[in-house]
Amino acid sequence: MTITPKYFPTNQGWTPTTACCSATSQPKCAGDATEAGQWNVAAWRQLHFQLTDPHYFQFQFSQGGSNLTATYHAQAQGDLDCDTTFSLYRYIGTVDTEYGVAAKGPIIVNEIE
C-alpha cells in the first residue's frame, strides 16, 4: 500500500485578476456566484473559498513541498482608496512533525495604506 503525500491545494494567482480600483475606479470588486465564475477554479474549490458579495481585496494562494516540507502562502491585497498603494495581508503555513498545520500571521504591510 502506498500512502499519498500530504500537500496543500493547488496554486492560484490573484483573484480577481485585476485590482478592484483599476477596473472601476471604485474600491469594491463585484462578487461572483456563477457556476463558471472566477472562484470556480481548483484552488478556491479545494479551500471552499468564494466571495459572492462585493469586496475590497484580491486573493492569492501558493504552495510548495509535500509532507513535512509542505508550505503555503495565503494573501489578500486591496487598494481601499484607489491611490495605487495596496494593503497586504499574508498567512504562511507549514506542517509540524505530527503533520499538523501551523500558521504564522497575519503579516500586514500598509494596513491603512
C-alpha positions in Angstrom: 0.0 0.0 0.0 1.3 3.4 -1.0 0.5 6.4 1.2 -0.4 9.6 -0.8 1.9 12.5 0.0 0.3 15.3 2.0 0.3 18.8 0.4 -1.7 22.0 0.3 -4.2 22.9 -2.5 -3.2 24.0 -6.0 -1.5 27.4 -6.6 -3.9 30.2 -7.6 -2.9 33.6 -8.8 -4.7 36.9 -7.9 -8.4 36.6 -8.0 -9.9 38.7 -9.3 -7.1 39.2 -11.8 -7.5 42.9 -11.9 -7.3 45.1 -8.7 -10.8 46.4 -7.8 -10.0 50.1 -8.2 -8.2 49.7 -11.5 -11.3 48.2 -13.1 -14.0 50.6 -12.0 -12.4 53.5 -10.1 -14.4 52.2 -7.1 -12.8 50.4 -4.2 -15.0 47.2 -4.4 -14.9 44.2 -6.8 -18.1 42.6 -7.8 -18.9 39.3 -6.1 -19.3 36.2 -8.3 -21.5 33.3 -7.5 -21.8 31.9 -11.1 -21.0 28.3 -12.0 -18.3 29.4 -14.5 -17.1 32.3 -12.3 -13.7 33.4 -11.2 -13.9 31.4 -7.9 -14.8 28.2 -9.6 -11.2 27.0 -10.0 -9.3 24.2 -8.4 -7.6 26.1 -5.5 -10.7 28.0 -4.4 -12.9 24.9 -4.6 -10.3 22.9 -2.6 -10.2 25.6 0.0 -14.0 26.1 0.0 -13.4 29.8 -0.7 -15.7 32.1 -2.7 -16.8 35.7 -2.5 -20.3 36.3 -3.7 -20.8 39.8 -2.4 -18.9 42.9 -3.4 -15.4 43.0 -1.7 -12.3 45.2 -1.4 -9.5 42.6 -1.9 -7.8 40.3 -4.4 -6.7 36.9 -3.1 -3.8 34.6 -3.9 -2.8 31.1 -2.7 0.6 29.4 -3.3 2.0 26.2 -2.0 5.1 24.0 -2.3 6.6 20.8 -1.0 4.9 17.8 0.5 4.5 16.0 3.8 6.8 17.7 6.4 8.2 20.2 3.9 4.7 21.4 2.7 4.2 25.2 3.0 1.6 27.7 1.8 1.2 31.5 1.5 -2.4 32.9 1.5 -2.5 36.6 0.7 -5.0 39.3 0.2 -4.3 42.8 -1.2 -6.5 45.8 -1.6 -6.4 49.4 -2.6 -9.1 50.8 -0.3 -8.9 54.5 -1.6 -7.8 53.8 -5.2 -4.5 55.6 -4.9 -2.5 52.6 -6.2 -1.0 51.8 -2.8 -2.0 48.4 -1.6 -2.6 46.9 1.9 -1.3 43.3 2.0 -2.3 40.6 4.5 -0.4 37.3 4.4 -0.6 34.0 6.3 2.3 31.4 6.0 1.5 27.8 6.8 3.8 24.9 7.5 3.5 21.3 8.7 4.8 20.2 12.1 6.4 16.9 12.9 3.0 15.4 13.8 1.5 16.5 10.4 -0.5 19.3 12.0 -0.7 22.6 10.2 0.9 25.6 11.8 0.1 29.1 10.6 2.1 32.4 11.1 0.2 35.6 10.6 -1.3 37.8 9.8 1.7 39.6 8.4 0.4 43.0 7.5 2.0 45.6 5.1 0.4 49.1 4.7 -2.6 48.2 6.9 -4.3 51.5 6.4 -2.5 52.4 3.1 
